[in-house]
Every structure is written in structure tokens, then in C-alpha cells.
Amino acid sequence: MSTLNIFMSFGGFPDLVLGFVAFVFIAITLILFIVALLDLFNNSAPTNTKLLWLIVILIAPLLGSLIYLIWGKNQRF
């Protein structure tokens, strides 16, 4: 069996690229999620504000983390 046949039997190049892109997307989402939560818990904001941000981050991990890190992190309390 040639190398090409072995490669194609495992799904080929498109599946490999799609798997890699999915892995990178999940890794970035997980990193942003963890960084946002760590920053939120180390923030001196009032508890009700932290709870609201926690709900936003938990409901939409990628978008909520990005919104918190871009906008919510720099709010003055």
C-alpha cells in the first residue's frame, strides 16, 4: 500500500486541516476562558458585578471572555 493510499484512508488532507483548525479554535477558547475567569476572580469589583460577568462568560465562553477582556476588565469601580 502506498503512502498516499494510507493517507487517504485516514480521511486525507482536508480532514487533517479541519481537525487542526478545530483543535486551535478549542485551545484558544479554553485559554481565553481561563484567563477571563482568573482575571475576574482577582478583580476588586463588587460581588454582584463579578456574578454578572461570570454568567456572561459561562453562557458564551468565547464571546463572553472576549467581551470581558476587552471591555469589562478595564471598568472603574
C-alpha positions in Angstrom: 0.0 0.0 0.0 1.4 3.4 -1.0 1.8 6.3 1.4 -0.9 8.2 -0.5 -3.4 5.4 -0.1 -2.6 5.1 3.7 -3.0 8.9 4.0 -6.3 9.0 2.1 -7.7 6.1 4.1 -7.4 8.3 7.3 -9.6 11.0 5.7 -7.0 12.8 3.7 -5.6 16.3 3.9 -8.9 18.2 4.3 -9.9 16.3 7.4 -6.4 16.8 8.8 -6.6 20.5 8.3 -10.1 20.7 9.7 -9.0 18.8 12.8 -6.1 21.1 13.3 -8.3 24.2 12.9 -10.8 22.8 15.4 -8.0 22.0 17.8 -6.6 25.5 17.6 -10.1 27.1 18.0 -10.9 25.0 21.1 -7.4 25.7 22.6 -7.9 29.5 22.0 -11.4 29.4 23.5 -10.1 27.4 26.6 -7.2 29.8 27.1 -9.4 32.9 26.8 -12.0 31.3 29.2 -9.4 30.5 31.8 -7.7 33.9 31.6 -11.0 35.7 31.8 -12.1 33.7 34.9 -8.7 34.2 36.6 -8.8 37.9 36.0 -12.5 38.1 37.1 -11.8 36.4 40.4 -8.7 38.5 41.1 -10.6 41.8 40.3 -11.7 44.1 43.1 -15.1 44.6 41.6 -18.2 44.3 43.7 -19.6 40.8 44.1 -22.8 41.5 42.0 -20.7 42.8 39.1 -18.5 39.7 39.3 -21.5 37.4 39.3 -22.9 39.2 36.2 -19.7 38.8 34.3 -19.4 35.2 35.5 -22.8 34.4 34.0 -21.9 36.1 30.7 -18.6 34.2 30.5 -20.3 30.9 31.3 -23.2 31.3 28.9 -20.9 32.2 25.9 -17.4 31.2 26.7 -15.6 32.6 23.6 -17.7 35.7 23.1 -18.2 36.4 26.8 -14.5 36.0 27.6 -13.6 38.4 24.7 -16.1 41.0 25.8 -15.0 40.8 29.4 -11.3 41.0 28.5 -11.8 43.9 26.1 -14.5 45.9 27.8 -15.3 44.7 31.3 -11.7 44.3 32.6 -11.0 48.0 32.4 -14.2 49.3 34.1 -13.6 51.5 37.1 -15.5 50.6 40.3 
